[in-house]
Amino acid sequence: MRLAGTVVASSVVEWAAAFVWLTVILAAVIFVHVAYWKIFVAAGQPGVLALVPVVNVFVAVNIARRPLWHGILLFVPIVNIVMAVLVGIDIAKRFDKGSAFGVGLGLLPFIVAPVLAFGSIRTQPGVGRTL
């Protein structure tokens, strides 16, 4: 037999767990956006563009010094995985990092982008084209 108080208590616990989970996710998203902001600024682009949903993809392609139509390929399923790795490698090379770092940047950006942003950022000479 279930008591009415048990159902309410269970519901409160579920809501609290959901609130904590959503708070952690929101904090992670904000942290990654701050990291991309710093990467964009280090590459000579306006940092606020890291917050604009579609524009940030094209700015990342621009930082990688790839043709802008490669940004469109980042929205094509399956192809986007390959393009994310290629753009990640080019961005990593732009900041004097290796190809393995670039693969991580393409596949695990929520881990590798903060490492790049909050580490010692050095860009290679020459600024990419502006949008």
N, CA, C and O atoms as a GROMACS GRO file, in nm:
protein
  524
    1MET      N    1   0.084  -0.117   0.000
    1MET     CA    2   0.000   0.000   0.000
    1MET      C    3   0.089   0.124   0.000
    1MET      O    4   0.181   0.134   0.081
    2ARG      N    5   0.062   0.219  -0.092
    2ARG     CA    6   0.141   0.342  -0.102
    2ARG      C    7   0.069   0.453  -0.026
    2ARG      O    8  -0.052   0.471  -0.037
    3LEU      N    9   0.145   0.524   0.048
    3LEU     CA   10   0.090   0.638   0.119
    3LEU      C   11   0.101   0.762   0.032
    3LEU      O   12   0.193   0.773  -0.050
    4ALA      N   13   0.011   0.853   0.049
    4ALA     CA   14   0.012   0.975  -0.032
    4ALA      C   15   0.140   1.055  -0.008
    4ALA      O   16   0.193   1.114  -0.102
    5GLY      N   17   0.189   1.058   0.113
    5GLY     CA   18   0.311   1.132   0.143
    5GLY      C   19   0.433   1.075   0.074
    5GLY      O   20   0.525   1.149   0.039
    6THR      N   21   0.435   0.945   0.053
    6THR     CA   22   0.546   0.880  -0.015
    6THR      C   23   0.553   0.924  -0.161
    6THR      O   24   0.662   0.948  -0.213
    7VAL      N   25   0.440   0.934  -0.224
    7VAL     CA   26   0.437   0.976  -0.364
    7VAL      C   27   0.484   1.120  -0.376
    7VAL      O   28   0.559   1.154  -0.467
    8VAL      N   29   0.440   1.205  -0.285
    8VAL     CA   30   0.482   1.345  -0.287
    8VAL      C   31   0.632   1.356  -0.260
    8VAL      O   32   0.701   1.432  -0.326
    9ALA      N   33   0.682   1.281  -0.162
    9ALA     CA   34   0.824   1.286  -0.131
    9ALA      C   35   0.907   1.236  -0.249
    9ALA      O   36   1.012   1.294  -0.280
   10SER      N   37   0.861   1.132  -0.314
   10SER     CA   38   0.932   1.081  -0.430
   10SER      C   39   0.933   1.185  -0.541
   10SER      O   40   1.034   1.202  -0.610
   11SER      N   41   0.823   1.253  -0.558
   11SER     CA   42   0.814   1.355  -0.661
   11SER      C   43   0.908   1.471  -0.631
   11SER      O   44   0.971   1.526  -0.722
   12VAL      N   45   0.918   1.509  -0.506
   12VAL     CA   46   1.008   1.617  -0.466
   12VAL      C   47   1.153   1.577  -0.492
   12VAL      O   48   1.233   1.658  -0.540
   13VAL      N   49   1.188   1.454  -0.458
   13VAL     CA   50   1.324   1.406  -0.481
   13VAL      C   51   1.355   1.405  -0.630
   13VAL      O   52   1.465   1.444  -0.670
   14GLU      N   53   1.261   1.362  -0.713
   14GLU     CA   54   1.282   1.362  -0.858
   14GLU      C   55   1.301   1.503  -0.911
   14GLU      O   56   1.388   1.527  -0.994
   15TRP      N   57   1.219   1.595  -0.864
   15TRP     CA   58   1.234   1.735  -0.908
   15TRP      C   59   1.368   1.792  -0.864
   15TRP      O   60   1.433   1.864  -0.940
   16ALA      N   61   1.411   1.761  -0.742
   16ALA     CA   62   1.539   1.811  -0.693
   16ALA      C   63   1.654   1.752  -0.774
   16ALA      O   64   1.749   1.824  -0.808
   17ALA      N   65   1.647   1.624  -0.807
   17ALA     CA   66   1.752   1.561  -0.887
   17ALA      C   67   1.756   1.622  -1.027
   17ALA      O   68   1.863   1.647  -1.082
   18ALA      N   69   1.638   1.646  -1.085
   18ALA     CA   70   1.633   1.708  -1.217
   18ALA      C   71   1.689   1.849  -1.213
   18ALA      O   72   1.759   1.890  -1.305
   19PHE      N   73   1.659   1.923  -1.108
   19PHE     CA   74   1.711   2.059  -1.094
   19PHE      C   75   1.863   2.059  -1.084
   19PHE      O   76   1.930   2.140  -1.149
   20VAL      N   77   1.918   1.969  -1.004
   20VAL     CA   78   2.063   1.959  -0.990
   20VAL      C   79   2.127   1.920  -1.123
   20VAL      O   80   2.228   1.978  -1.162
   21TRP      N   81   2.068   1.823  -1.191
   21TRP     CA   82   2.122   1.778  -1.320
   21TRP      C   83   2.121   1.892  -1.422
   21TRP      O   84   2.220   1.915  -1.491
   22LEU      N   85   2.010   1.963  -1.431
   22LEU     CA   86   2.001   2.074  -1.526
   22LEU      C   87   2.097   2.187  -1.490
   22LEU      O   88   2.150   2.254  -1.579
   23THR      N   89   2.119   2.210  -1.364
   23THR     CA   90   2.213   2.312  -1.321
   23THR      C   91   2.356   2.275  -1.362
   23THR      O   92   2.432   2.361  -1.407
   24VAL      N   93   2.391   2.149  -1.347
   24VAL     CA   94   2.524   2.103  -1.388
   24VAL      C   95   2.541   2.116  -1.538
   24VAL      O   96   2.645   2.163  -1.585
   25ILE      N   97   2.441   2.077  -1.614
   25ILE     CA   98   2.447   2.088  -1.760
   25ILE      C   99   2.459   2.234  -1.803
   25ILE      O  100   2.540   2.266  -1.889
   26LEU      N  101   2.381   2.322  -1.743
   26LEU     CA  102   2.387   2.464  -1.776
   26LEU      C  103   2.524   2.522  -1.743
   26LEU      O  104   2.578   2.601  -1.821
   27ALA      N  105   2.580   2.484  -1.630
   27ALA     CA  106   2.714   2.532  -1.594
   27ALA      C  107   2.819   2.484  -1.695
   27ALA      O  108   2.910   2.558  -1.730
   28ALA      N  109   2.807   2.359  -1.741
   28ALA     CA  110   2.901   2.306  -1.839
   28ALA      C  111   2.888   2.380  -1.972
   28ALA      O  112   2.989   2.411  -2.035
   29VAL      N  113   2.766   2.408  -2.014
   29VAL     CA  114   2.745   2.480  -2.140
   29VAL      C  115   2.803   2.621  -2.131
   29VAL      O  116   2.867   2.668  -2.225
   30ILE      N  117   2.781   2.688  -2.020
   30ILE     CA  118   2.836   2.823  -2.002
   30ILE      C  119   2.989   2.818  -2.002
   30ILE      O  120   3.054   2.904  -2.062
   31PHE      N  121   3.046   2.719  -1.936
   31PHE     CA  122   3.191   2.705  -1.930
   31PHE      C  123   3.251   2.686  -2.069
   31PHE      O  124   3.353   2.747  -2.101
   32VAL      N  125   3.188   2.601  -2.151
   32VAL     CA  126   3.238   2.577  -2.287
   32VAL      C  127   3.223   2.702  -2.372
   32VAL      O  128   3.310   2.732  -2.454
   33HIS      N  129   3.113   2.775  -2.356
   33HIS     CA  130   3.096   2.900  -2.433
   33HIS      C  131   3.201   3.004  -2.394
   33HIS      O  132   3.250   3.077  -2.481
   34VAL      N  133   3.234   3.011  -2.268
   34VAL     CA  134   3.340   3.103  -2.225
   34VAL      C  135   3.473   3.060  -2.287
   34VAL      O  136   3.553   3.144  -2.328
   35ALA      N  137   3.497   2.930  -2.293
   35ALA     CA  138   3.620   2.880  -2.354
   35ALA      C  139   3.626   2.918  -2.502
   35ALA      O  140   3.729   2.965  -2.550
   36TYR      N  141   3.516   2.897  -2.574
   36TYR     CA  142   3.516   2.935  -2.715
   36TYR      C  143   3.529   3.085  -2.733
   36TYR      O  144   3.591   3.131  -2.829
   37TRP      N  145   3.472   3.162  -2.642
   37TRP     CA  146   3.488   3.308  -2.647
   37TRP      C  147   3.637   3.343  -2.644
   37TRP      O  148   3.684   3.423  -2.724
   38LYS      N  149   3.709   3.282  -2.549
   38LYS     CA  150   3.853   3.309  -2.537
   38LYS      C  151   3.929   3.263  -2.660
   38LYS      O  152   4.023   3.330  -2.703
   39ILE      N  153   3.891   3.150  -2.718
   39ILE     CA  154   3.958   3.102  -2.839
   39ILE      C  155   3.933   3.198  -2.955
   39ILE      O  156   4.025   3.229  -3.030
   40PHE      N  157   3.809   3.244  -2.969
   40PHE     CA  158   3.777   3.338  -3.077
   40PHE      C  159   3.856   3.466  -3.062
   40PHE      O  160   3.909   3.518  -3.161
   41VAL      N  161   3.865   3.519  -2.941
   41VAL     CA  162   3.940   3.643  -2.918
   41VAL      C  163   4.088   3.621  -2.948
   41VAL      O  164   4.153   3.708  -3.007
   42ALA      N  165   4.143   3.508  -2.906
   42ALA     CA  166   4.284   3.480  -2.933
   42ALA      C  167   4.312   3.468  -3.082
   42ALA      O  168   4.424   3.494  -3.126
   43ALA      N  169   4.212   3.428  -3.160
   43ALA     CA  170   4.229   3.415  -3.303
   43ALA      C  171   4.198   3.545  -3.378
   43ALA      O  172   4.204   3.549  -3.501
   44GLY      N  173   4.165   3.650  -3.304
   44GLY     CA  174   4.140   3.780  -3.367
   44GLY      C  175   3.997   3.800  -3.412
   44GLY      O  176   3.970   3.890  -3.492
   45GLN      N  177   3.904   3.720  -3.362
   45GLN     CA  178   3.763   3.735  -3.395
   45GLN      C  179   3.689   3.789  -3.274
   45GLN      O  180   3.735   3.773  -3.161
   46PRO      N  181   3.574   3.855  -3.295
   46PRO     CA  182   3.496   3.902  -3.180
   46PRO      C  183   3.446   3.785  -3.096
   46PRO      O  184   3.388   3.690  -3.149
   47GLY      N  185   3.469   3.791  -2.968
   47GLY     CA  186   3.431   3.682  -2.879
   47GLY      C  187   3.282   3.659  -2.870
   47GLY      O  188   3.238   3.547  -2.847
   48VAL      N  189   3.203   3.764  -2.888
   48VAL     CA  190   3.059   3.751  -2.875
   48VAL      C  191   3.001   3.658  -2.982
   48VAL      O  192   2.891   3.606  -2.966
   49LEU      N  193   3.074   3.638  -3.091
   49LEU     CA  194   3.025   3.548  -3.196
   49LEU      C  195   3.023   3.403  -3.151
   49LEU      O  196   2.958   3.320  -3.215
   50ALA      N  197   3.091   3.371  -3.043
   50ALA     CA  198   3.087   3.235  -2.988
   50ALA      C  199   2.949   3.202  -2.932
   50ALA      O  200   2.916   3.085  -2.913
   51LEU      N  201   2.870   3.304  -2.904
   51LEU     CA  202   2.737   3.283  -2.845
   51LEU      C  203   2.628   3.272  -2.949
   51LEU      O  204   2.517   3.229  -2.916
   52VAL      N  205   2.654   3.309  -3.073
   52VAL     CA  206   2.552   3.307  -3.177
   52VAL      C  207   2.552   3.168  -3.241
   52VAL      O  208   2.654   3.126  -3.296
   53PRO      N  209   2.439   3.096  -3.234
   53PRO     CA  210   2.437   2.954  -3.268
   53PRO      C  211   2.493   2.913  -3.404
   53PRO      O  212   2.578   2.824  -3.406
   54VAL      N  213   2.454   2.969  -3.513
   54VAL     CA  214   2.503   2.922  -3.643
   54VAL      C  215   2.630   2.996  -3.683
   54VAL      O  216   2.717   2.940  -3.749
   55VAL      N  217   2.639   3.120  -3.644
   55VAL     CA  218   2.754   3.202  -3.681
   55VAL      C  219   2.883   3.146  -3.622
   55VAL      O  220   2.988   3.152  -3.686
   56ASN      N  221   2.875   3.091  -3.500
   56ASN     CA  222   2.997   3.040  -3.437
   56ASN      C  223   3.060   2.926  -3.516
   56ASN      O  224   3.182   2.908  -3.511
   57VAL      N  225   2.980   2.850  -3.587
   57VAL     CA  226   3.035   2.743  -3.671
   57VAL      C  227   3.118   2.802  -3.784
   57VAL      O  228   3.228   2.755  -3.812
   58PHE      N  229   3.065   2.905  -3.849
   58PHE     CA  230   3.136   2.966  -3.961
   58PHE      C  231   3.260   3.043  -3.914
   58PHE      O  232   3.359   3.051  -3.986
   59VAL      N  233   3.254   3.099  -3.794
   59VAL     CA  234   3.372   3.165  -3.740
   59VAL      C  235   3.481   3.061  -3.708
   59VAL      O  236   3.599   3.085  -3.732
   60ALA      N  237   3.440   2.946  -3.654
   60ALA     CA  238   3.537   2.840  -3.628
   60ALA      C  239   3.602   2.791  -3.757
   60ALA      O  240   3.722   2.765  -3.760
   61VAL      N  241   3.523   2.779  -3.864
   61VAL     CA  242   3.577   2.741  -3.994
   61VAL      C  243   3.673   2.849  -4.044
   61VAL      O  244   3.776   2.819  -4.104
   62ASN      N  245   3.638   2.974  -4.019
   62ASN     CA  246   3.724   3.086  -4.057
   62ASN      C  247   3.856   3.081  -3.979
   62ASN      O  248   3.962   3.104  -4.036
   63ILE      N  249   3.849   3.053  -3.851
   63ILE     CA  250   3.970   3.042  -3.769
   63ILE      C  251   4.058   2.928  -3.819
   63ILE      O  252   4.181   2.937  -3.815
   64ALA      N  253   3.995   2.821  -3.866
   64ALA     CA  254   4.069   2.707  -3.920
   64ALA      C  255   4.127   2.736  -4.058
   64ALA      O  256   4.199   2.654  -4.114
   65ARG      N  257   4.096   2.852  -4.112
   65ARG     CA  258   4.143   2.893  -4.246
   65ARG      C  259   4.096   2.795  -4.354
   65ARG      O  260   4.171   2.761  -4.445
   66ARG      N  261   3.973   2.753  -4.343
   66ARG     CA  262   3.911   2.668  -4.443
   66ARG      C  263   3.808   2.750  -4.519
   66ARG      O  264   3.763   2.853  -4.469
   67PRO      N  265   3.769   2.706  -4.640
   67PRO     CA  266   3.664   2.778  -4.713
   67PRO      C  267   3.534   2.779  -4.633
   67PRO      O  268   3.503   2.682  -4.563
   68LEU      N  269   3.459   2.885  -4.642
   68LEU     CA  270   3.338   2.898  -4.562
   68LEU      C  271   3.232   2.793  -4.597
   68LEU      O  272   3.146   2.763  -4.514
   69TRP      N  273   3.236   2.738  -4.718
   69TRP     CA  274   3.137   2.636  -4.751
   69TRP      C  275   3.160   2.508  -4.671
   69TRP      O  276   3.071   2.423  -4.664
   70HIS      N  277   3.278   2.492  -4.612
   70HIS     CA  278   3.301   2.378  -4.522
   70HIS      C  279   3.212   2.390  -4.398
   70HIS      O  280   3.180   2.289  -4.335
   71GLY      N  281   3.174   2.512  -4.364
   71GLY     CA  282   3.081   2.531  -4.253
   71GLY      C  283   2.945   2.469  -4.281
   71GLY      O  284   2.880   2.418  -4.190
   72ILE      N  285   2.903   2.474  -4.407
   72ILE     CA  286   2.776   2.411  -4.444
   72ILE      C  287   2.785   2.260  -4.426
   72ILE      O  288   2.687   2.197  -4.386
   73LEU      N  289   2.900   2.203  -4.455
   73LEU     CA  290   2.917   2.058  -4.438
   73LEU      C  291   2.907   2.016  -4.292
   73LEU      O  292   2.880   1.899  -4.262
   74LEU      N  293   2.928   2.109  -4.200
   74LEU     CA  294   2.914   2.076  -4.058
   74LEU      C  295   2.769   2.056  -4.016
   74LEU      O  296   2.743   2.015  -3.903
   75PHE      N  297   2.676   2.085  -4.105
   75PHE     CA  298   2.535   2.063  -4.076
   75PHE      C  299   2.480   1.940  -4.148
   75PHE      O  300   2.360   1.911  -4.137
   76VAL      N  301   2.564   1.868  -4.221
   76VAL     CA  302   2.522   1.748  -4.293
   76VAL      C  303   2.554   1.626  -4.206
   76VAL      O  304   2.669   1.607  -4.165
   77PRO      N  305   2.453   1.544  -4.176
   77PRO     CA  306   2.479   1.427  -4.091
   77PRO      C  307   2.588   1.337  -4.148
   77PRO      O  308   2.602   1.325  -4.270
   78ILE      N  309   2.664   1.275  -4.062
   78ILE     CA  310   2.777   1.186  -4.089
   78ILE      C  311   2.897   1.266  -4.141
   78ILE      O  312   3.008   1.250  -4.090
   79VAL      N  313   2.875   1.351  -4.240
   79VAL     CA  314   2.984   1.433  -4.292
   79VAL      C  315   3.034   1.528  -4.183
   79VAL      O  316   3.152   1.562  -4.179
   80ASN      N  317   2.942   1.572  -4.095
   80ASN     CA  318   2.979   1.668  -3.992
   80ASN      C  319   3.084   1.613  -3.895
   80ASN      O  320   3.163   1.689  -3.839
   81ILE      N  321   3.086   1.482  -3.875
   81ILE     CA  322   3.185   1.424  -3.785
   81ILE      C  323   3.325   1.438  -3.846
   81ILE      O  324   3.419   1.477  -3.778
   82VAL      N  325   3.336   1.406  -3.974
   82VAL     CA  326   3.464   1.418  -4.043
   82VAL      C  327   3.508   1.565  -4.048
   82VAL      O  328   3.624   1.597  -4.022
   83MET      N  329   3.414   1.653  -4.082
   83MET     CA  330   3.448   1.795  -4.093
   83MET      C  331   3.485   1.853  -3.957
   83MET      O  332   3.576   1.936  -3.948
   84ALA      N  333   3.417   1.810  -3.851
   84ALA     CA  334   3.451   1.860  -3.717
   84ALA      C  335   3.594   1.822  -3.681
   84ALA      O  336   3.667   1.902  -3.622
   85VAL      N  337   3.635   1.701  -3.716
   85VAL     CA  338   3.772   1.658  -3.689
   85VAL      C  339   3.870   1.740  -3.772
   85VAL      O  340   3.972   1.785  -3.720
   86LEU      N  341   3.841   1.760  -3.901
   86LEU     CA  342   3.931   1.837  -3.988
   86LEU      C  343   3.943   1.983  -3.942
   86LEU      O  344   4.052   2.039  -3.938
   87VAL      N  345   3.830   2.043  -3.907
   87VAL     CA  346   3.833   2.181  -3.858
   87VAL      C  347   3.906   2.186  -3.724
   87VAL      O  348   3.983   2.279  -3.699
   88GLY      N  349   3.883   2.088  -3.637
   88GLY     CA  350   3.952   2.082  -3.509
   88GLY      C  351   4.103   2.071  -3.526
   88GLY      O  352   4.179   2.136  -3.453
   89ILE      N  353   4.147   1.989  -3.621
   89ILE     CA  354   4.291   1.975  -3.647
   89ILE      C  355   4.349   2.107  -3.696
   89ILE      O  356   4.457   2.147  -3.652
   90ASP      N  357   4.278   2.175  -3.785
   90ASP     CA  358   4.329   2.302  -3.837
   90ASP      C  359   4.332   2.411  -3.729
   90ASP      O  360   4.425   2.492  -3.726
   91ILE      N  361   4.232   2.412  -3.641
   91ILE     CA  362   4.234   2.509  -3.531
   91ILE      C  363   4.349   2.476  -3.437
   91ILE      O  364   4.418   2.566  -3.390
   92ALA      N  365   4.370   2.349  -3.408
   92ALA     CA  366   4.481   2.309  -3.321
   92ALA      C  367   4.615   2.350  -3.380
   92ALA      O  368   4.701   2.399  -3.308
   93LYS      N  369   4.632   2.331  -3.510
   93LYS     CA  370   4.757   2.373  -3.574
   93LYS      C  371   4.773   2.523  -3.568
   93LYS      O  372   4.885   2.573  -3.554
   94ARG      N  373   4.664   2.595  -3.577
   94ARG     CA  374   4.668   2.741  -3.569
   94ARG      C  375   4.720   2.787  -3.432
   94ARG      O  376   4.783   2.892  -3.421
   95PHE      N  377   4.694   2.708  -3.329
   95PHE     CA  378   4.739   2.742  -3.194
   95PHE      C  379   4.859   2.658  -3.151
   95PHE      O  380   4.882   2.639  -3.031
   96ASP      N  381   4.937   2.609  -3.248
   96ASP     CA  382   5.059   2.533  -3.222
   96ASP      C  383   5.036   2.408  -3.138
   96ASP      O  384   5.116   2.376  -3.050
   97LYS      N  385   4.928   2.337  -3.166
   97LYS     CA  386   4.900   2.209  -3.101
   97LYS      C  387   4.906   2.100  -3.206
   97LYS      O  388   4.903   2.129  -3.326
   98GLY      N  389   4.914   1.976  -3.164
   98GLY     CA  390   4.927   1.864  -3.256
   98GLY      C  391   4.794   1.818  -3.313
   98GLY      O  392   4.687   1.866  -3.276
   99SER      N  393   4.804   1.724  -3.404
   99SER     CA  394   4.685   1.669  -3.469
   99SER      C  395   4.597   1.592  -3.372
   99SER      O  396   4.474   1.597  -3.383
  100ALA      N  397   4.657   1.522  -3.277
  100ALA     CA  398   4.577   1.448  -3.178
  100ALA      C  399   4.493   1.545  -3.095
  100ALA      O  400   4.379   1.515  -3.061
  101PHE      N  401   4.551   1.659  -3.063
  101PHE     CA  402   4.476   1.762  -2.991
  101PHE      C  403   4.359   1.809  -3.077
  101PHE      O  404   4.249   1.832  -3.025
  102GLY      N  405   4.382   1.823  -3.207
  102GLY     CA  406   4.276   1.865  -3.299
  102GLY      C  407   4.165   1.763  -3.311
  102GLY      O  408   4.048   1.800  -3.321
  103VAL      N  409   4.200   1.634  -3.311
  103VAL     CA  410   4.098   1.530  -3.314
  103VAL      C  411   4.012   1.540  -3.188
  103VAL      O  412   3.890   1.528  -3.193
  104GLY      N  413   4.078   1.562  -3.075
  104GLY     CA  414   4.004   1.582  -2.951
  104GLY      C  415   3.916   1.704  -2.956
  104GLY      O  416   3.805   1.703  -2.903
  105LEU      N  417   3.965   1.810  -3.018
  105LEU     CA  418   3.886   1.932  -3.030
  105LEU      C  419   3.764   1.910  -3.118
  105LEU      O  420   3.659   1.970  -3.096
  106GLY      N  421   3.778   1.824  -3.218
  106GLY     CA  422   3.665   1.795  -3.305
  106GLY      C  423   3.563   1.701  -3.243
  106GLY      O  424   3.443   1.718  -3.263
  107LEU      N  425   3.610   1.601  -3.168
  107LEU     CA  426   3.521   1.499  -3.114
  107LEU      C  427   3.478   1.524  -2.970
  107LEU      O  428   3.367   1.485  -2.932
  108LEU      N  429   3.561   1.586  -2.891
  108LEU     CA  430   3.530   1.614  -2.750
  108LEU      C  431   3.554   1.761  -2.716
  108LEU      O  432   3.636   1.793  -2.630
  109PRO      N  433   3.483   1.851  -2.783
  109PRO     CA  434   3.511   1.993  -2.763
  109PRO      C  435   3.482   2.042  -2.621
  109PRO      O  436   3.543   2.138  -2.576
  110PHE      N  437   3.390   1.977  -2.551
  110PHE     CA  438   3.358   2.020  -2.415
  110PHE      C  439   3.470   1.991  -2.317
  110PHE      O  440   3.471   2.045  -2.207
  111ILE      N  441   3.565   1.906  -2.356
  111ILE     CA  442   3.682   1.878  -2.272
  111ILE      C  443   3.804   1.952  -2.324
  111ILE      O  444   3.877   2.014  -2.246
  112VAL      N  445   3.828   1.947  -2.454
  112VAL     CA  446   3.952   1.997  -2.511
  112VAL      C  447   3.950   2.149  -2.531
  112VAL      O  448   4.054   2.214  -2.516
  113ALA      N  449   3.836   2.207  -2.564
  113ALA     CA  450   3.829   2.352  -2.586
  113ALA      C  451   3.868   2.430  -2.460
  113ALA      O  452   3.944   2.527  -2.471
  114PRO      N  453   3.820   2.392  -2.340
  114PRO     CA  454   3.868   2.463  -2.221
  114PRO      C  455   4.018   2.447  -2.196
  114PRO      O  456   4.082   2.538  -2.145
  115VAL      N  457   4.072   2.331  -2.231
  115VAL     CA  458   4.218   2.311  -2.215
  115VAL      C  459   4.292   2.410  -2.304
  115VAL      O  460   4.391   2.469  -2.262
  116LEU      N  461   4.244   2.426  -2.427
  116LEU     CA  462   4.307   2.521  -2.518
  116LEU      C  463   4.286   2.665  -2.472
  116LEU      O  464   4.379   2.745  -2.473
  117ALA      N  465   4.164   2.696  -2.431
  117ALA     CA  466   4.131   2.834  -2.396
  117ALA      C  467   4.200   2.881  -2.269
  117ALA      O  468   4.248   2.994  -2.262
  118PHE      N  469   4.206   2.796  -2.169
  118PHE     CA  470   4.260   2.838  -2.041
  118PHE      C  471   4.406   2.798  -2.022
  118PHE      O  472   4.464   2.824  -1.917
  119GLY      N  473   4.464   2.737  -2.124
  119GLY     CA  474   4.607   2.708  -2.123
  119GLY      C  475   4.680   2.827  -2.184
  119GLY      O  476   4.626   2.937  -2.193
  120SER      N  477   4.801   2.804  -2.223
  120SER     CA  478   4.877   2.912  -2.286
  120SER      C  479   4.842   2.915  -2.435
  120SER      O  480   4.879   2.825  -2.510
  121ILE      N  481   4.772   3.018  -2.476
  121ILE     CA  482   4.729   3.031  -2.614
  121ILE      C  483   4.832   3.112  -2.691
  121ILE      O  484   4.861   3.227  -2.656
  122ARG      N  485   4.887   3.050  -2.794
  122ARG     CA  486   4.977   3.120  -2.886
  122ARG      C  487   4.930   3.091  -3.027
  122ARG      O  488   4.923   2.974  -3.067
  123THR      N  489   4.899   3.194  -3.101
  123THR     CA  490   4.858   3.171  -3.240
  123THR      C  491   4.980   3.180  -3.329
  123THR      O  492   5.079   3.245  -3.296
  124GLN      N  493   4.972   3.113  -3.442
  124GLN     CA  494   5.078   3.123  -3.540
  124GLN      C  495   5.068   3.260  -3.606
  124GLN      O  496   4.960   3.319  -3.609
  125PRO      N  497   5.177   3.310  -3.658
  125PRO     CA  498   5.174   3.442  -3.722
  125PRO      C  499   5.074   3.444  -3.838
  125PRO      O  500   5.052   3.344  -3.906
  126GLY      N  501   5.015   3.559  -3.856
  126GLY     CA  502   4.917   3.574  -3.964
  126GLY      C  503   4.777   3.554  -3.912
  126GLY      O  504   4.746   3.450  -3.853
  127VAL      N  505   4.694   3.650  -3.932
  127VAL     CA  506   4.557   3.642  -3.886
  127VAL      C  507   4.470   3.594  -4.002
  127VAL      O  508   4.492   3.634  -4.116
  128GLY      N  509   4.373   3.509  -3.972
  128GLY     CA  510   4.282   3.460  -4.075
  128GLY      C  511   4.195   3.573  -4.128
  128GLY      O  512   4.188   3.682  -4.071
  129ARG      N  513   4.130   3.544  -4.237
  129ARG     CA  514   4.043   3.646  -4.296
  129ARG      C  515   3.926   3.674  -4.203
  129ARG      O  516   3.889   3.589  -4.122
  130THR      N  517   3.870   3.791  -4.216
  130THR     CA  518   3.754   3.825  -4.133
  130THR      C  519   3.627   3.801  -4.210
  130THR      O  520   3.626   3.804  -4.333
  131LEU      N  521   3.522   3.776  -4.139
  131LEU     CA  522   3.394   3.750  -4.204
  131LEU      C  523   3.334   3.875  -4.262
  131LEU      O  524   3.226   3.870  -4.320
   0.00000   0.00000   0.00000
